[in-house]
Structures are given as structure tokens and as C-alpha cells.
Amino acid sequence: MRNQAEKDARAISGVRSVDNQLIIEPSMRPDDEEIRTAVKNMLEWASDIDASRISVASKDGIVTLEGSVNAYWEKIMAEDIANDFTGVQGVRNRLFLTTREKTADSDIAEDIRAAIERSYAISNESVAVDINQGHVTLSGIVPTWYMYREVEEIARHTHGVKKVTNQLSVE
């Protein structure tokens, strides 16, 4: 609910930033074992993620994910899944990427730029993409939060990406 409230606020025309200070007070407070079991089950039900390589722990409602995934987007997806369970107060994402092949930064940049060009909603000239050893930094100015999220999603889902830092501004 906290994340959705922030997304809703960002979707309002003219909003340039959101300082989400909402505190979640669930009516039902599952204990840490219930949280751990539920998050582990949700990860196992996600057909896109190999949950057998992910361990889940919970202490005071803070979920810790450890293990490995094949792609950066899987790491983010696992965190999003963990955040969705009632009672989760936060997630420590300690998953690491296990990639057998190294993708050249120039290839990653080319793939991201090509995907941005294919997107009807994004002006390619307003977004800079810098890559250093698979770590992507996005910068520039976009007119809407939709475009902000779209560019970040493109980067997250690009083969070879290890991390995404989004420094785009919405104006």
C-alpha cells in the first residue's frame, strides 16, 4: 500500500518528487516465520524466478533475501514480491547475479538506446545512458513519471545489466 500510494502520487501531472513518509500499520501482524514462509512461497510461485537459489529470512518484519539470480530484473522482481506481503516493513536485497558470460558495456548501451528508440513515449535525446562494468546510470530530463519508470524498466530488463541508478529528473 505504501509503494502504491507513492506510485499514485507520482502519476499526478505536475508532481516532480515524492517524499513517502507513510508508516504501515497492518491490522493483522504476521510473525516472522509466517512472513518468511509466505515470501518464500510467493517466490516459488513466480515462474520467472528460480526460487531454489534464494533464501528468505525475516526479523521484526524486515525480510532478507540472499542467494543468486540470473538477471538484474529478477533481483528487483524478487524484492517487489517480498515487499507485497502484509507485515513486511522492509527488504534487504542481498541477491547477487550469476552470469556466465560478460556483456560488453557498449553492447548494453546499444541495447538500451535501441529499446528507448522503439518506445513511442520516450524522447531519446533527453536521456543519457552511462555504463561501467554493467552498472547503468540514467540521467537527463523527462516530462513525466511514466517516462521515468519506462526508461528504468528498459534498463533493468536489458541483458548484461548488473545495477541501475536512475538519476533522471521529471520536469
C-alpha positions as CSV (number, residue, x, y, z in Angstrom):
1,M,0.0,0.0,0.0
2,R,2.9,2.3,0.8
3,N,4.5,1.7,-2.6
4,Q,1.2,2.1,-4.4
5,A,0.5,5.4,-2.7
6,E,3.8,6.7,-3.9
7,K,3.1,5.5,-7.4
8,D,-0.3,7.2,-7.4
9,A,1.2,10.4,-6.2
10,R,3.9,10.3,-8.9
11,A,1.2,9.8,-11.6
12,I,-0.4,13.2,-10.9
13,S,0.5,15.7,-13.5
14,G,3.0,18.3,-12.2
15,V,4.4,16.2,-9.4
16,R,8.2,16.4,-9.5
17,S,9.2,14.5,-6.4
18,V,7.5,12.4,-3.6
19,D,8.8,12.1,-0.1
20,N,7.0,9.0,1.1
21,Q,6.9,9.0,4.9
22,L,3.9,6.7,5.2
23,I,4.2,4.2,8.1
24,I,2.4,0.9,7.6
25,E,0.3,-0.3,10.5
26,P,-1.3,-3.5,9.3
27,S,-4.4,-4.7,11.0
28,M,-3.0,-8.2,11.0
29,R,0.6,-8.7,12.2
30,P,2.0,-11.9,11.0
31,D,5.0,-13.2,12.9
32,D,8.4,-13.5,11.2
33,E,8.0,-17.2,10.5
34,E,4.7,-16.5,8.7
35,I,6.3,-13.7,6.7
36,R,9.3,-15.9,5.8
37,T,7.1,-18.8,4.7
38,A,4.7,-16.6,2.7
39,V,7.5,-14.7,0.9
40,K,9.3,-18.0,0.1
41,N,6.0,-19.4,-1.3
42,M,5.4,-16.3,-3.4
43,L,8.9,-16.5,-4.9
44,E,8.4,-20.2,-5.7
45,W,5.1,-19.4,-7.4
46,A,6.7,-16.8,-9.6
47,S,7.5,-18.8,-12.7
48,D,10.1,-16.2,-13.9
49,I,12.4,-16.7,-10.9
50,D,14.4,-19.8,-9.8
51,A,13.5,-19.6,-6.1
52,S,15.5,-22.7,-5.2
53,R,18.6,-20.4,-5.2
54,I,17.0,-17.8,-2.9
55,S,16.9,-18.0,0.9
56,V,14.5,-15.9,2.8
57,A,14.7,-14.7,6.4
58,S,12.6,-12.3,8.4
59,K,13.4,-10.4,11.6
60,D,11.0,-7.8,13.0
61,G,9.2,-7.6,9.7
62,I,12.4,-6.9,7.7
63,V,12.9,-9.6,5.0
64,T,16.4,-10.5,3.9
65,L,16.8,-12.2,0.5
66,E,20.1,-14.0,-0.1
67,G,21.3,-16.2,-2.9
68,S,21.6,-15.7,-6.6
69,V,19.6,-14.9,-9.7
70,N,20.4,-14.8,-13.4
71,A,19.4,-11.3,-14.3
72,Y,19.1,-7.9,-12.6
73,W,15.4,-7.7,-13.3
74,E,15.0,-11.0,-11.3
75,K,16.7,-9.4,-8.3
76,I,14.3,-6.4,-8.5
77,M,11.3,-8.7,-9.1
78,A,12.1,-10.8,-6.0
79,E,12.3,-7.6,-3.9
80,D,9.0,-6.4,-5.2
81,I,7.4,-9.8,-4.4
82,A,8.8,-9.7,-0.9
83,N,7.5,-6.2,-0.4
84,D,4.0,-7.2,-1.3
85,F,3.3,-9.3,1.7
86,T,1.3,-7.8,4.7
87,G,3.6,-7.2,7.6
88,V,6.8,-6.7,5.6
89,Q,8.4,-3.5,6.9
90,G,11.3,-3.5,4.5
91,V,13.5,-5.7,2.3
92,R,17.3,-6.2,2.4
93,N,18.1,-7.5,-1.1
94,R,21.4,-9.3,-0.9
95,L,20.9,-11.3,-4.1
96,F,23.8,-11.4,-6.5
97,L,23.9,-12.0,-10.2
98,T,25.4,-15.2,-11.6
99,T,26.1,-14.6,-15.2
100,R,28.3,-16.9,-17.1
101,E,29.0,-14.5,-19.9
102,K,30.2,-11.0,-19.7
103,T,28.4,-8.5,-21.9
104,A,30.4,-5.5,-23.2
105,D,29.2,-2.1,-21.8
106,S,29.0,-0.9,-25.4
107,D,26.5,-3.7,-26.2
108,I,24.4,-2.9,-23.2
109,A,24.3,0.8,-24.1
110,E,23.4,-0.1,-27.7
111,D,20.5,-2.4,-26.5
112,I,19.2,0.2,-24.0
113,R,19.3,3.0,-26.6
114,A,17.6,0.8,-29.2
115,A,14.8,0.0,-26.8
116,I,14.3,3.6,-25.9
117,E,14.1,4.5,-29.6
118,R,11.4,1.8,-30.0
119,S,9.4,3.3,-27.2
120,Y,6.8,5.7,-28.5
121,A,6.7,7.6,-25.2
122,I,10.3,8.5,-24.7
123,S,12.4,11.2,-26.4
124,N,15.8,9.6,-26.9
125,E,17.6,12.9,-26.9
126,S,16.6,13.7,-23.3
127,V,18.1,10.6,-21.7
128,A,21.8,9.9,-21.2
129,V,22.9,6.3,-20.6
130,D,26.3,5.7,-19.0
131,I,27.6,2.2,-18.3
132,N,30.6,1.0,-16.3
133,Q,31.1,-2.8,-15.9
134,G,27.4,-3.5,-16.3
135,H,26.3,-0.7,-13.9
136,V,23.9,1.6,-15.7
137,T,23.4,5.3,-14.8
138,L,20.5,7.1,-16.3
139,S,20.5,10.9,-16.4
140,G,18.7,13.7,-18.2
141,I,15.2,15.2,-18.1
142,V,11.9,13.5,-18.9
143,P,8.5,15.2,-18.8
144,T,6.5,12.5,-16.9
145,W,6.9,9.9,-14.2
146,Y,5.6,7.4,-16.7
147,M,8.7,8.0,-18.9
148,Y,10.9,8.0,-15.8
149,R,9.7,4.5,-14.9
150,E,9.7,3.3,-18.5
151,V,13.4,4.2,-19.1
152,E,14.3,2.5,-15.8
153,E,12.4,-0.7,-16.7
154,I,14.1,-0.8,-20.1
155,A,17.5,-0.6,-18.4
156,R,16.5,-3.2,-15.7
157,H,15.5,-5.7,-18.4
158,T,18.5,-5.3,-20.6
159,H,20.8,-8.3,-20.9
160,G,24.1,-7.8,-19.0
161,V,22.9,-5.1,-16.6
162,K,24.1,-5.6,-13.0
163,K,22.7,-2.5,-11.4
164,V,20.6,0.6,-12.4
165,T,21.0,4.0,-10.9
166,N,18.2,6.3,-12.0
167,Q,19.2,10.0,-11.8
168,L,16.6,11.2,-14.3
169,S,14.7,14.3,-13.4
170,V,11.0,14.9,-14.1
171,E,10.2,18.4,-15.3
